[in-house]
Amino acid sequence: MANAHLQGVEISATQFLDIWRHYDNDGNGYIEGKELQNFIEELQQARKQAGLELTEKMKAFVEEYGQNADGKIGIAELVQILPTEENFLLFFRQQLKSCAEFMQTWRRYDADHSGYIEAEELKSFLKDLLQKAKKSYDDKKLEEYTETTLKIFDSNNDGKLCLAEMARLLPEHENFLLKFQHVKMPAKEFNKIFELYDQDGNGYMDENELDALLKDLCEKNQKVLDIKNISTYKNAIMALSDGGKLYRTELALVLCAEEN
C-alpha cells in the first residue's frame, strides 16, 4: 500500500502517515539504514511505474542518501521530499524557523500550561496555520490533519503531544531538544538543581541564572552538549519564560525526565 502511495502526484495526510509507518518499521522515529535504502529504491520504482519523473528535491535526496548506508531522516526531511497534500506538515515550518520560534509557538498553543498540546489545542494551531497560508479547508479535513499529526508524533499514544514529540518537526540540526533528552534528570534531582541555580530564591530563573546552569551542564556533558551553542540553548529555553521569568514548570519541560 505504501508503495502505491508513492505513485501519487499528491499524497494525502493519511497516506503520508502510512508511508512513514511502513518505512520506519522499527518505530524509532527515523528512516535509516536498510529502511532508508528500501525507501529510495521503492520511491524510484513507484515514480517510474506511474510515468512520473523524480522531482528536483527527490533527485537531490537520492543523490545525497542513495549510497549512504549510515544515513537517516526524520519526519521533517520526509515532508520536504514527498508531494504531500497541501503540504500540511510544512505549515508548521512557517512558525518554526528556529528552535526559539518553536518554543514560543509551543507556549502560545499549550494554552492551559499543562506541558502538553492536546487535540483541541493542536486543532487550533493547525487552523491558524491554514488560515495564515490562505489554504481552503473544511472541518473534516481539519480533523484529518489533527488526527494524522497526533498519530505521527504521539509516540506513547496518550492522545497529546509533549514538547519533545512535537519538536520532531524541526530539522535535526535545529532540534536542540534531542541533545537535552540525554541530560534529563529525575524530578528530585531537577528540583535540587533548580533551587541551587535560583540563587536569589525568588521562584524563577532569570537569563543569568540559566546561563550559569547551562554552562555547568555543558561542562558535565561535553559529549552531548556543545558550550559553543550555549546562546542557542539559552535563547530557546528562555522563549518558554514569562517575560524573562523562567519558572520551574517551564524548565522542567526541557530538563526533567518523566517518571513512570
MARFIPA-642444 format. One record per residue: x, y, z of N, C-alpha, C, O in turn. Coordinates in Angstrom, 3 decimals. Atoms other than C-alpha are relative to their C-alpha. Layout:
         nu         nv         nw        cau        cav        caw         cu         cv         cw         ou         ov         ow
          X          Y          Z          X          Y          Z          X          Y          Z          X          Y          Z
...
END
This chain:
         nu         nv         nw        cau        cav        caw         cu         cv         cw         ou         ov         ow
      0.830     -1.215      0.000      0.000      0.000      0.000      0.863      1.263      0.000      0.590      2.207     -0.742
     -0.876     -1.176     -0.066      2.784      2.453      0.904      0.665      0.256     -1.342      0.839      1.402     -1.756
     -0.628     -0.131      1.303      4.452      1.741     -2.425     -0.939      0.659     -0.999     -0.520      1.487     -1.808
      1.000     -0.599      0.889      1.242      2.626     -4.251     -0.164      1.491      0.294     -0.344      2.293     -0.622
      0.121     -1.420     -0.369      1.020      5.900     -2.325      1.114      0.831     -0.631      0.904      1.989     -0.992
     -1.144     -0.727      0.552      4.459      6.864     -3.638     -0.211      0.374     -1.462      0.501      1.222     -1.999
      0.278     -0.294      1.403      2.992      6.897     -7.146     -0.893      1.230     -0.164     -1.096      1.711     -1.278
      0.947     -1.106      0.090      0.628      9.730     -6.303      0.644      1.319     -0.375      1.751      1.635      0.060
     -0.453     -1.362      0.309      1.009     13.183     -7.809     -0.084      0.841      1.262      0.739      1.726      1.498
      0.175     -0.691     -1.276     -0.269     14.415     -4.460     -0.397     -1.037      1.036     -1.295     -1.843      0.793
      0.210      0.998     -1.037     -0.213     12.390     -1.230     -0.811      0.611      1.137     -0.483      1.691      1.628
      0.846     -0.522     -1.077     -2.922     12.835      1.400      0.722     -0.126      1.338      1.729     -0.825      1.450
     -0.585      0.073     -1.339     -2.145     13.325      5.092     -0.005     -1.429      0.517      0.976     -1.877      1.111
      0.104      1.383     -0.466     -3.351      9.794      5.853      0.985     -0.902     -0.740      1.600     -1.778     -0.131
     -0.954      0.795      0.779     -1.258      8.304      3.031      1.439      0.272      0.457      2.265     -0.639      0.514
     -1.331     -0.338     -0.511      1.792     10.161      4.319      0.290     -0.802      1.268      1.387     -1.335      1.438
     -0.158      0.765     -1.238      1.252      8.513      7.710      0.276     -1.470     -0.307      1.136     -2.088      0.321
     -0.219      1.401      0.396      1.016      5.081      6.038      1.440     -0.208     -0.491      2.092     -1.191     -0.138
     -1.371      0.101      0.526      4.306      5.710      4.206      1.008      0.060      1.141      1.935     -0.747      1.204
     -0.932     -0.151     -1.117      6.059      6.877      7.360      0.057     -1.270      0.840      1.140     -1.763      1.157
      0.042      1.197     -0.849      4.920      3.888      9.403      0.588     -1.220     -0.718      1.216     -2.074     -0.094
     -0.499      1.141      0.759      5.797      1.457      6.621      1.528     -0.040     -0.002      2.123     -1.101      0.190
     -1.462     -0.014      0.130      9.412      2.564      6.275      0.709      0.153      1.345      1.827     -0.335      1.509
     -0.571     -0.021     -1.358     10.059      3.409      9.940     -0.531     -1.242      0.719     -1.295     -1.136      1.679
      0.650      1.212     -0.502      9.287     -0.207     10.689      0.447     -0.417      1.390     -0.175     -1.289      1.997
     -0.359      0.298     -1.387     11.175     -0.307     13.995     -0.540      1.060      0.960     -0.356      0.963      2.174
      0.679     -1.002     -0.826      9.284      2.776     15.220      0.911      0.873      0.832      0.495      1.363      1.882
     -0.920     -0.809     -0.812     12.369      4.672     16.421     -0.009      1.479     -0.367      0.776      2.258      0.173
      0.099     -1.410      0.356     11.377      7.950     14.782      0.871      0.419     -1.155      0.941      1.603     -1.483
     -0.854     -0.285      1.155     13.776      7.690     11.842     -0.180     -1.085     -1.061     -0.513     -2.230     -0.753
     -0.178      0.977      1.071     14.001      6.013      8.463      1.499     -0.042     -0.244      2.094      0.952     -0.660
     -1.457      0.063      0.025     17.567      4.759      8.450      0.478     -1.364     -0.458     -0.272     -2.340     -0.463
     -0.618      1.254      0.387     19.951      2.096      7.213     -0.751     -0.688     -1.129     -1.009     -0.090     -2.173
      0.701      0.792      1.010     18.152     -0.640      5.292     -1.373      0.588     -0.301     -1.834      0.534     -1.441
      1.304     -0.640      0.214     14.813      1.153      5.800      0.133      1.104     -1.043     -0.688      1.214     -1.955
     -0.197     -1.133      0.896     16.181      4.201      4.003      0.335     -0.463     -1.414     -0.155      0.104     -2.391
     -0.347      0.515      1.326     17.688      2.204      1.159     -1.228     -0.598     -0.697     -1.405     -0.430     -1.904
      1.244      0.539      0.567     14.369      0.366      0.664     -0.908      1.126     -0.480     -1.524      1.037     -1.543
      0.843     -1.136      0.369     12.544      3.697      0.622      0.476      0.614     -1.313     -0.335      0.895     -2.196
     -0.552     -0.612      1.214     14.873      5.132     -2.038     -0.278     -0.867     -1.229     -0.709     -0.364     -2.267
      0.240      0.915      1.119     14.606      2.043     -4.260     -1.480     -0.009     -0.408     -1.808      0.059     -1.593
      1.431      0.097      0.290     10.822      1.854     -3.971     -0.574      1.331     -0.474     -1.522      1.352     -1.258
      0.410     -1.313      0.497     10.403      5.602     -4.475      0.307      0.116     -1.493     -0.542      0.549     -2.272
     -0.382     -0.065      1.406     12.299      5.400     -7.770     -0.872     -0.921     -0.859     -1.313     -0.536     -1.942
      0.828      0.952      0.741     10.356      2.314     -8.879     -1.429      0.498     -0.145     -2.020      0.409     -1.222
      1.392     -0.452      0.007      6.979      3.792     -7.937     -0.197      1.165     -0.964     -1.184      1.201     -1.700
      0.126     -1.160      0.892      7.576      7.056     -9.793      0.119     -0.442     -1.466     -0.585      0.067     -2.338
     -0.174      0.505      1.361      8.767      5.158    -12.870     -1.257     -0.720     -0.467     -1.697     -0.518     -1.599
      1.213      0.742      0.346      5.709      2.855    -12.826     -1.173      0.939     -0.271     -2.039      0.642     -1.094
      1.080     -0.963      0.176      3.435      5.881    -12.581      0.267      0.960     -1.159     -0.555      1.828     -1.451
     -0.355     -0.888      1.098      5.214      7.570    -15.502      0.356      1.397      0.456      0.189      2.363     -0.288
     -0.343     -1.302     -0.568      6.410     10.380    -13.239      1.509      0.124      0.177      2.180     -0.829      0.571
     -1.410     -0.277     -0.256      9.846     11.958    -13.100      0.189      0.289      1.487     -0.732      0.753      2.159
     -0.323     -0.447     -1.352     11.547     12.419     -9.761      0.022      1.527      0.009      0.522      2.152     -0.927
     -0.096     -1.449     -0.126     11.120     15.993     -8.566      1.448      0.377      0.285      2.270     -0.489      0.586
     -1.363     -0.450     -0.273     14.243     18.092     -8.102      0.406     -0.326      1.436      1.549     -0.702      1.693
     -0.306      0.318     -1.398     14.011     17.594     -4.334      0.262     -1.486      0.170      1.145     -1.883      0.930
     -0.214      1.449     -0.064     13.711     13.828     -4.816      1.365     -0.372     -0.565      2.071     -1.204      0.004
     -1.301      0.285      0.618     16.745     13.784     -7.113      1.138      0.374      0.954      2.096     -0.382      1.114
     -1.037     -0.440     -0.935     18.808     15.747     -4.608      0.078     -0.947      1.194      1.160     -1.245      1.700
      0.057      0.924     -1.121     17.674     13.415     -1.859      0.663     -1.332     -0.355      1.471     -1.850      0.416
     -0.580      1.273      0.448     18.576     10.259     -3.826      1.512      0.127     -0.141      2.255     -0.784      0.222
     -1.438     -0.221      0.174     21.974     11.736     -4.667      0.717      0.044      1.344      1.829     -0.463      1.482
     -0.630     -0.148     -1.313     22.666     12.545     -1.015      0.001     -1.300      0.789      0.987     -1.626      1.449
      0.146      1.161     -0.876     21.410      9.332      0.585      0.090     -1.353     -0.714      0.166     -2.391     -0.056
      0.048      1.254      0.749     21.444      6.725     -2.204      1.129     -0.956      0.309      0.919     -2.169      0.330
     -1.160      0.851     -0.280     24.917      5.429     -1.377      0.476      0.142      1.441      1.581     -0.278      1.783
     -0.398     -0.269     -1.390     24.963      6.426      2.281     -0.677     -0.998      0.935     -1.812     -0.788      1.364
      0.583      1.064     -0.832     24.401      3.288      4.357     -0.242      0.464      1.435     -1.035     -0.139      2.158
      0.164     -0.495     -1.365     24.680      5.324      7.573     -1.008      1.153      0.089     -1.207      1.729      1.158
      0.912     -1.140      0.010     22.134      7.943      6.529     -1.286     -0.268      0.761     -1.694     -1.418      0.925
      1.314      0.129     -0.633     18.896      8.622      8.390     -0.755      1.309     -0.187     -0.155      2.381     -0.266
      0.836     -1.186      0.128     15.985     11.015      8.006     -1.137     -0.080      1.003     -1.557     -1.163      1.409
      1.155     -0.083     -0.879     13.210     12.178     10.275     -1.209      0.513     -0.766     -1.176      0.673     -1.986
      1.250     -0.502      0.591      9.701     13.443      9.654      0.237      1.278     -0.797     -0.267      1.427     -1.910
     -0.196     -1.308      0.638     10.912     16.959      8.801      0.615     -0.140     -1.380      0.288      0.619     -2.292
     -0.643      0.207      1.299     13.064     15.639      5.967     -0.954     -0.685     -0.986     -0.993     -0.321     -2.162
      0.916      0.723      0.889     10.428     13.244      4.565     -1.084      0.928     -0.543     -1.486      0.822     -1.702
      1.042     -0.955      0.416      7.842     16.025      4.449      0.454      0.813     -1.207     -0.340      1.117     -2.096
     -0.506     -0.853      1.079     10.081     18.039      2.140      0.256     -0.772     -1.295      0.419     -0.168     -2.355
     -0.251      0.828      1.182     10.625     15.112     -0.254     -1.295     -0.346     -0.725     -1.369     -0.263     -1.951
      1.232      0.517      0.602      7.078     13.860     -0.818     -0.995      1.111     -0.300     -1.075      2.088      0.444
      0.996     -1.020      0.365      4.326     15.852     -2.570     -1.267     -0.152      0.834     -2.328     -0.516      0.327
      1.110      0.186     -0.922      2.088     15.802      0.477     -1.109      1.012     -0.272     -0.851      2.192     -0.508
      1.166     -0.843      0.240     -1.410     17.176      0.002      0.053      1.252      0.866      0.169      1.174      2.090
     -0.012     -1.295     -0.686     -1.430     20.863      0.907      1.304      0.250      0.763      1.479      1.303      1.376
     -1.190     -0.103     -0.847      1.996     20.216      2.473     -0.378      0.356      1.434      0.214      1.245      2.046
      0.576     -0.407     -1.274      0.038     20.263      5.707      1.021      0.009      1.141      0.935      0.842      2.043
     -1.003      0.001     -1.059      3.029     19.348      7.869      0.995      1.142     -0.153      1.575      1.602      0.830
     -0.911     -1.123      0.212      5.134     22.073      6.262     -0.560      1.313      0.544      0.180      2.280      0.726
      0.569     -1.221     -0.577      2.697     24.638      7.642      0.651      0.322      1.341      0.805      1.487      1.707
     -0.679     -0.235     -1.269      4.405     24.146     10.975      1.236      0.864     -0.204      1.532      1.756      0.590
     -1.278     -0.644      0.200      7.637     25.365      9.482     -0.122      1.504     -0.197      0.859      2.229     -0.033
      0.186     -1.443      0.153      6.129     28.796      8.780      0.209      0.710      1.335      0.599      1.878      1.373
     -0.194     -0.608     -1.308      6.270     29.395     12.519      1.173     -0.624      0.752      1.527     -0.175      1.842
     -1.058      0.718     -0.703      9.100     27.021     13.391      1.322      0.104     -0.758      1.948     -0.914     -1.050
     -1.227     -0.188      0.773     12.071     28.519     11.544      1.245     -0.194      0.851      2.345     -0.343      0.319
     -1.129      0.235     -0.902     14.283     28.091     14.594     -0.547     -0.648      1.259     -1.759     -0.684      1.475
      0.461      0.641     -1.230     14.176     26.290     17.913     -0.638      1.027      0.940     -1.563      0.689      1.678
      0.594     -1.026     -0.856     13.425     29.595     19.692     -1.436      0.293     -0.424     -2.315      0.442      0.424
      1.362     -0.243      0.484     10.386     30.213     17.480     -0.901     -1.192      0.311     -2.085     -1.029      0.602
      0.770      1.187     -0.370      9.291     26.636     18.096     -0.471      0.100      1.446     -1.634     -0.174      1.744
      0.350     -0.097     -1.419      9.377     27.228     21.864     -1.067      1.063      0.234     -1.971      0.875      1.048
      1.016     -1.056     -0.131      7.402     30.465     21.512     -1.362     -0.499     -0.463     -2.386     -0.210      0.157
      1.240      0.557      0.525      4.800     28.655     19.428     -0.586     -1.005      0.978     -1.794     -1.021      1.219
      0.446      0.976     -0.998      4.621     25.849     21.957     -0.711      0.708      1.149     -1.809      0.321      1.549
      0.572     -0.711     -1.154      3.975     28.305     24.780     -1.360      0.598     -0.350     -2.268      0.625      0.481
      1.249     -0.629      0.430      1.234     30.011     22.759     -1.149     -0.998     -0.061     -2.271     -0.684      0.336
      1.091      0.956      0.229     -0.726     26.854     21.973     -0.198     -0.990      1.144     -1.232     -1.654      1.204
      0.236      0.758     -1.229     -0.199     24.995     25.249     -0.742      0.941      0.936     -0.205      1.417      1.936
      0.774     -1.075     -0.628     -2.975     27.263     26.451     -0.189     -0.189      1.504     -0.226      0.785      2.256
      0.233      0.240     -1.428     -3.517     25.579     29.818      1.303     -0.258      0.764      1.275     -0.589      1.950
     -1.327      0.189     -0.617      0.254     25.287     30.515      0.119     -1.363      0.687      0.709     -1.488      1.760
     -0.038      1.348     -0.558     -0.159     21.572     31.121      1.308     -0.715     -0.310      1.616     -1.748      0.285
     -1.197      0.685      0.446      3.122     20.734     29.420     -0.260     -0.891     -1.201      0.626     -1.601     -1.675
      0.402      0.793      1.167      1.215     19.104     26.567     -0.876      0.845     -0.914     -1.553      1.771     -0.467
      0.988     -0.541      0.926     -0.625     20.156     23.435     -0.984     -1.126     -0.280     -0.630     -2.154     -0.856
      1.031      1.017      0.161     -3.870     18.228     23.410     -0.737      0.228     -1.315     -0.486      1.204     -2.021
      0.626      0.016      1.323     -6.145     17.526     20.457     -0.628      1.343     -0.369     -0.420      1.832     -1.479
      0.669     -1.261      0.314     -8.198     20.727     20.677      0.987      1.138     -0.190      0.790      2.000     -1.046
     -1.043     -1.018      0.139     -5.102     22.890     21.148      0.736     -0.183     -1.323      1.057      0.792     -2.002
     -0.662      0.285      1.273     -3.439     21.173     18.193     -0.881      0.416     -1.170     -0.393      0.948     -2.166
      0.932     -0.389      1.062     -6.547     21.734     16.087      0.016      1.515     -0.194     -0.013      1.997     -1.327
     -0.070     -1.465      0.090     -6.415     25.461     16.896      1.281      0.433     -0.698      1.274      1.355     -1.514
     -1.289     -0.289      0.616     -2.757     25.515     15.905     -0.080     -0.219     -1.509      0.306      0.656     -2.284
      0.084      0.319      1.430     -3.418     23.818     12.546     -0.958      0.946     -0.718     -0.692      1.370     -1.842
      0.976     -0.920      0.592     -6.449     26.008     11.876      0.637      1.360     -0.268      0.451      1.941     -1.337
     -0.666     -1.295      0.162     -4.396     29.162     12.421      1.035     -0.048     -1.123      1.171      0.905     -1.889
     -0.992      0.130      1.060     -1.638     27.865     10.145     -0.651     -0.035     -1.373     -0.154      0.584     -2.314
      0.714      0.076      1.274     -4.113     27.033      7.377     -0.519      1.368     -0.421     -0.435      1.745     -1.590
      0.519     -1.342      0.301     -5.684     30.475      7.614      1.137      0.936     -0.383      0.997      1.745     -1.301
     -1.151     -0.856      0.305     -2.279     32.160      7.621      0.514     -0.271     -1.409      0.909      0.646     -2.128
     -0.473      0.383      1.329     -1.306     30.222      4.499     -1.064      0.209     -1.079     -0.819     -0.051     -2.257
      1.127     -0.258      0.907     -4.685     31.162      2.925     -0.382     -1.255     -0.779     -0.664     -1.210     -1.977
      0.392      1.275      0.582     -5.458     27.492      2.297     -1.449     -0.309      0.368     -1.860     -0.129      1.515
      1.385      0.361     -0.284     -9.043     26.366      1.986     -0.039     -1.359      0.696      0.797     -2.221      0.426
      0.156      1.257     -0.726    -10.188     23.563      4.285     -1.420     -0.052      0.539     -2.107      0.965      0.632
      1.290      0.138     -0.671    -13.325     22.158      5.851      0.225     -0.720      1.323      1.345     -1.136      1.621
     -0.156      0.596     -1.325    -13.993     20.694      9.291      0.527     -1.433     -0.086      1.313     -1.862      0.758
     -0.436      1.385      0.157    -13.472     17.136      8.019      1.506     -0.071     -0.259      2.209     -0.907      0.307
     -1.427     -0.017      0.319    -10.060     17.983      6.569      0.822      0.428      1.214      1.900     -0.118      1.450
     -0.699     -0.445     -1.207     -9.027     19.813      9.754      0.094     -1.143      1.011      1.119     -1.313      1.670
     -0.014      1.163     -0.884     -9.994     16.725     11.766      1.044     -1.014     -0.469      1.767     -1.588      0.346
     -0.969      0.954      0.543     -7.906     14.538      9.447      1.421      0.453      0.297      2.257     -0.346      0.721
     -1.333     -0.523     -0.264     -4.877     16.800      9.786      0.353     -0.154      1.483      1.470     -0.543      1.825
     -0.240      0.096     -1.441     -5.239     16.857     13.576      0.273     -1.438      0.414      1.234     -1.719      1.129
     -0.161      1.419     -0.363     -5.658     13.096     13.896      1.305     -0.566     -0.553      1.995     -1.322      0.131
     -1.223      0.525      0.609     -2.792     12.371     11.495      1.231      0.528      0.717      2.179     -0.221      0.956
     -1.135     -0.582     -0.721     -0.429     14.752     13.276      0.185     -0.687      1.342      1.312     -0.992      1.735
     -0.091      0.710     -1.279     -1.245     13.110     16.598      0.557     -1.404     -0.193      1.415     -1.853      0.567
     -0.450      1.380      0.225     -0.733      9.637     15.156      1.482     -0.055     -0.343      2.180     -0.993      0.044
     -1.418     -0.017      0.390      2.641     10.598     13.700      0.905      0.287      1.197      1.921     -0.384      1.381
     -0.926     -0.490     -1.019      4.112     12.360     16.722     -0.274     -0.489      1.415      0.589     -0.379      2.286
      0.355      0.451     -1.345      2.291     10.880     19.721      0.611     -1.379      0.245     -0.060     -2.401      0.102
     -0.750      1.260     -0.075      4.928      8.226     20.410     -0.492     -0.932      1.103     -0.328     -2.147      0.990
      0.488      0.881     -1.071      3.350      6.949     23.647     -1.518     -0.170     -0.019     -2.100     -0.736      0.906
      1.440      0.210      0.224     -0.245      7.068     22.336     -0.880      0.455      1.165     -1.844     -0.221      1.527
      0.837     -0.501     -1.091     -1.620      9.176     25.172     -0.977      1.081     -0.472     -1.663      1.701      0.341
      0.981     -0.939      0.550     -3.637     11.418     22.831      0.390      1.456      0.107     -0.442      2.338     -0.104
     -0.490     -1.376     -0.103     -1.495     14.517     23.368      1.482      0.007     -0.314      2.136     -1.035     -0.292
     -1.403     -0.122      0.392      1.918     15.827     22.369      0.796      0.728      1.072      0.409      1.807      1.520
     -0.905     -0.708     -0.895      4.732     16.666     24.745      0.969      0.820     -0.848      0.976      0.719     -2.075
     -0.918     -0.905      0.695      7.418     19.185     23.856      0.940     -0.764     -0.925      1.115     -0.386     -2.083
     -0.971      0.758      0.795      9.934     16.591     22.639     -0.647     -0.667     -1.206     -0.032     -0.760     -2.269
      0.690      0.652      1.108      7.344     14.801     20.484     -0.262      0.979     -1.132     -0.012      0.673     -2.298
      0.333     -0.975      1.033      6.245     17.932     18.664      1.255      0.587     -0.639      1.228      1.021     -1.791
     -1.255     -0.547      0.528      9.848     19.078     18.248      0.566     -0.837     -1.135      1.498     -0.403     -1.813
     -0.485      0.828      1.104     10.350     16.210     15.787     -0.266      0.651     -1.355      0.287      0.219     -2.366
      0.229     -0.725      1.246      9.018     18.617     13.155      1.172      0.891     -0.373      1.290      1.320     -1.521
     -1.181     -0.809      0.297     12.236     20.594     13.447      1.048     -0.846     -0.709      1.186     -2.032     -0.411
     -1.147      0.721      0.564     15.178     19.622     11.233      0.948     -0.384      1.129      1.035      0.325      2.131
     -0.823      0.514     -1.097     17.652     17.618     13.307      1.011      1.028      0.485      1.260      1.112      1.688
     -1.016     -0.964     -0.426     20.274     20.402     13.315     -0.598      1.130      0.823      0.124      1.808      1.555
      0.662     -1.035     -0.795     17.684     22.786     14.824     -0.587     -0.558      1.296     -0.915      0.196      2.213
      0.706      0.596     -1.137     16.261     20.316     17.325      0.954     -0.226      1.164      1.431     -1.340      1.383
     -0.919      0.114     -1.125     18.403     21.033     20.352     -0.577     -0.886      1.100      0.164     -1.391      1.943
      0.614      0.840     -1.027     15.882     19.115     22.474      0.445     -1.451     -0.102      0.411     -2.183      0.888
     -0.529      1.348      0.147     17.282     15.890     21.017      1.223     -0.200      0.895      1.412     -1.267      1.480
     -1.193      0.088     -0.838     20.512     16.633     22.845     -0.375     -0.007      1.477      0.224     -0.733      2.270
      0.377     -0.095     -1.402     18.769     17.529     26.092     -0.727     -1.243      0.497     -0.859     -1.445      1.704
      0.596      1.269     -0.403     16.967     14.173     26.057      1.016     -0.841      0.766      0.647     -1.651      1.617
     -1.052      0.813     -0.609     20.324     12.717     27.122      0.476      0.563      1.338      1.269     -0.085      2.022
     -0.449     -0.582     -1.271     20.791     15.037     30.116     -1.160      0.227      0.962     -0.995      0.851      2.010
      1.150     -0.153     -0.902     17.307     14.908     31.616      0.248     -0.744      1.304      0.970     -1.740      1.339
     -0.250      0.550     -1.331     17.203     14.106     35.308     -1.308     -0.286      0.733     -2.339      0.304      0.408
      1.213      0.269     -0.790     14.713     12.652     37.817     -0.497      1.266      0.700      0.269      2.200      0.934
      0.621     -1.194     -0.582     12.317     15.127     39.426      0.715      0.469      1.270      0.903      1.668      1.472
     -0.653     -0.374     -1.257     14.081     15.025     42.803      1.308      0.740     -0.269      1.589      1.761      0.358
     -1.268     -0.642      0.350     17.450     15.891     41.254     -0.251      1.340     -0.678      0.439      2.321     -0.403
      0.321     -1.256      0.687     15.885     18.526     39.000     -0.370      1.086      0.998      0.091      2.221      0.876
      0.429     -1.001     -0.990     14.261     20.281     41.972      1.180      0.550      0.789      1.228      1.740      1.098
     -1.203     -0.463     -0.709     17.594     20.425     43.793      0.812      0.943     -0.877      1.302      1.973     -0.413
     -0.743     -0.831      0.944     19.287     21.834     40.693     -0.672      1.363     -0.155     -0.005      2.398     -0.153
      0.720     -1.264      0.167     16.571     24.450     40.238      0.239      0.913      1.199      0.526      2.098      1.032
     -0.174     -0.814     -1.209     16.869     25.633     43.842      1.435      0.505      0.118      1.669      1.605      0.619
     -1.407     -0.405     -0.069     20.677     25.739     43.565      0.276      1.191     -0.914      0.987      2.120     -0.531
     -0.312     -1.059      0.967     20.700     27.961     40.471     -0.966      1.183      0.073     -0.685      2.249     -0.476
      0.875     -1.138     -0.303     17.734     30.100     41.515      0.609      0.697      1.207      0.122      0.581      2.332
     -0.878     -0.479     -1.071     20.295     31.999     43.526     -0.682      0.967      0.963     -0.354      0.987      2.149
      0.664     -0.946     -0.895     18.010     34.709     44.893     -1.273     -0.584      0.611     -1.958      0.082      1.387
      1.135      0.689     -0.613     15.292     32.189     45.763     -1.357      0.611     -0.289     -2.276      0.488      0.522
      1.273     -0.666      0.302     12.520     34.129     44.019     -0.982     -0.906     -0.754     -2.067     -0.466     -1.133
      0.926      0.947      0.611     10.995     31.014     42.439      0.085     -0.113     -1.501     -0.659     -0.879     -2.114
     -0.212      0.104      1.449     12.196     31.558     38.888      1.458      0.316     -0.317      2.173      0.903      0.495
     -1.351     -0.337      0.451     15.427     31.813     36.933     -0.053      1.141     -0.989     -0.942      1.200     -1.839
     -0.145     -1.018      1.035     16.466     34.870     35.021      1.055     -0.483     -0.988      1.585     -1.583     -0.835
     -0.910      0.413      1.060     18.735     34.763     31.984      1.390     -0.323      0.525      2.026     -1.269      0.060
     -1.342      0.225     -0.537     21.944     34.993     34.010      0.076     -1.303      0.793      1.065     -2.031      0.710
      0.023      1.241     -0.783     20.951     32.161     36.350     -0.068     -1.220     -0.933      0.587     -2.234     -0.691
      0.077      1.097      0.975     20.009     29.959     33.383      1.340     -0.175     -0.702      1.762     -1.301     -0.965
     -1.308      0.047      0.651     23.321     30.834     31.729      0.993     -0.792      0.846      1.740     -1.618      0.322
     -0.905      0.709     -0.905     25.226     29.585     34.784     -0.316     -1.499      0.012      0.595     -2.328     -0.008
      0.411      1.408      0.005     23.216     26.335     34.824      0.429     -0.688     -1.297      0.965     -1.795     -1.268
     -0.331      0.604      1.286     23.740     25.695     31.114      1.505     -0.185     -0.169      1.945     -1.190     -0.727
     -1.460      0.141      0.083     27.493     26.322     31.335      0.466     -1.232      0.764      1.324     -1.980      0.295
     -0.384      1.157     -0.803     27.767     23.730     34.087     -0.476     -1.304     -0.651      0.233     -2.309     -0.606
      0.501      1.185      0.698     25.603     21.251     32.139      0.892     -0.346     -1.193      1.170     -1.516     -1.456
     -0.884      0.227      1.150     27.821     21.708     29.083      1.336     -0.590      0.442      1.869     -1.490     -0.205
     -1.265      0.526     -0.511     30.955     21.103     31.137     -0.140     -1.457      0.428      0.758     -2.269      0.207
      0.239      1.354     -0.520     29.447     17.975     32.696     -0.336     -0.985     -1.113     -0.073     -2.180     -0.979
      0.478      0.881      1.071     28.053     16.600     29.409      0.615      0.397     -1.337     -0.095      0.637     -2.313
     -0.696     -0.507      1.185     30.682     17.569     26.856     -0.218     -0.847     -1.247     -0.124     -0.341     -2.365
      0.214      0.870      1.158     29.959     14.561     24.634     -1.356      0.251     -0.657     -1.575     -0.128     -1.807
      1.358     -0.237      0.504     26.342     15.689     24.206     -0.252      1.472     -0.302     -0.768      1.815     -1.365
      0.270     -1.429      0.125     26.187     19.458     24.718      1.280      0.752     -0.367      2.350      0.487      0.180
     -1.145     -0.789      0.460     28.481     21.932     22.963     -0.099      1.394      0.587     -1.062      2.114      0.324
      0.041     -1.306     -0.665     29.323     25.015     25.003     -0.024      1.150     -1.011     -0.450      2.257     -0.681
      0.054     -1.036      1.035     29.705     26.940     21.718     -1.446      0.345     -0.375     -1.717      1.417     -0.915
      1.410     -0.218      0.337     25.926     26.583     21.297     -0.821      0.487      1.184     -2.051      0.464      1.141
      0.720     -0.346     -1.222     25.055     27.855     24.752     -0.998      1.136     -0.213     -2.065      1.146      0.400
      0.934     -1.105      0.246     23.461     31.044     23.437     -1.259     -0.499     -0.706     -2.356      0.001     -0.454
      1.153      0.597      0.678     21.208     28.953     21.160     -0.884     -0.716      1.009     -2.103     -0.543      1.001
      0.754      0.704     -1.032     20.180     26.725     24.073     -0.757      1.003      0.871     -1.945      0.839      1.149
      0.579     -0.968     -0.936     19.561     29.731     26.299     -1.159      0.758     -0.637     -2.212      0.911     -0.018
      1.070     -0.753      0.667     17.513     31.717     23.766     -1.247     -0.849     -0.183     -2.368     -0.368     -0.018
      1.140      0.889      0.213     15.329     28.705     23.027     -0.742     -0.259      1.303     -1.971     -0.200      1.341
      0.640      0.303     -1.280     14.677     27.861     26.665     -0.679      1.243      0.572     -1.766      1.150      1.141
      0.601     -1.233     -0.524     14.031     31.490     27.614     -1.270      0.381     -0.762     -2.080      1.169     -0.273
      1.244     -0.249      0.741     11.346     31.557     24.909     -1.204     -0.599      0.715     -2.343     -0.227      0.434
      1.083      0.579     -0.802      9.309     29.454     27.349     -0.335      0.866      1.209     -1.332      0.624      1.888
      0.140     -0.776     -1.235      9.653     32.094     30.062     -1.171      0.967     -0.064     -1.722      1.245     -1.129
      1.069     -0.990     -0.125      7.062     34.539     31.265      0.651      1.362      0.221      0.956      1.739      1.353
     -0.620     -1.314     -0.107      8.544     37.949     30.499      1.381     -0.033      0.612      1.742      0.847      1.394
     -1.360      0.102     -0.530     12.067     36.790     31.285      0.087     -0.755      1.307      1.169     -0.889      1.877
      0.021      0.796     -1.229     10.994     34.738     34.308     -0.241     -1.465     -0.374     -1.332     -1.837     -0.807
      0.092      1.417      0.366     11.689     31.041     33.743     -0.354     -0.802      1.247      0.491     -1.058      2.104
      0.473      0.714     -1.177      9.600     29.138     36.247      0.359     -1.486     -0.071      0.718     -2.014     -1.123
     -0.367      1.414     -0.130     10.219     25.599     37.443     -0.725     -0.879     -1.023     -0.113     -1.752     -1.640
      0.777      0.871      0.900      7.411     24.081     35.343      0.468      0.110     -1.446      0.442     -0.879     -2.178
     -0.478     -0.171      1.378      8.787     25.559     32.096      1.364     -0.657     -0.197      1.583     -1.344     -1.195
     -1.317      0.617      0.131     12.376     24.490     32.705     -0.101     -1.522      0.088      0.682     -2.243     -0.530
      0.191      1.454     -0.142     11.118     21.038     33.703     -0.323     -0.655     -1.342      0.006     -1.824     -1.547
      0.297      0.561      1.313      9.857     20.555     30.129      1.258     -0.414     -0.747      1.235     -1.333     -1.565
     -1.266      0.256      0.695     13.480     20.574     28.976      0.904     -0.942      0.793      1.579     -1.789      0.209
     -1.022      0.692     -0.794     15.423     19.082     31.891     -0.515     -1.121      0.900      0.279     -1.931      1.379
      0.522      0.997     -0.950     13.103     16.900     33.978     -0.548     -1.222     -0.744     -1.413     -1.093     -1.611
      0.469      1.234      0.624     12.584     13.285     32.948     -1.377     -0.353      0.536     -1.655     -0.186      1.723
      1.316      0.456     -0.433      9.026     11.981     33.023      0.165     -1.282      0.798      0.926     -2.174      0.420
     -0.089      1.196     -0.837      8.563      9.423     35.758     -1.210     -0.879     -0.259     -2.344     -0.400     -0.282
      1.085      0.953      0.269      6.513      6.307     35.038     -0.726     -0.360      1.287     -1.671     -1.149      1.263
END
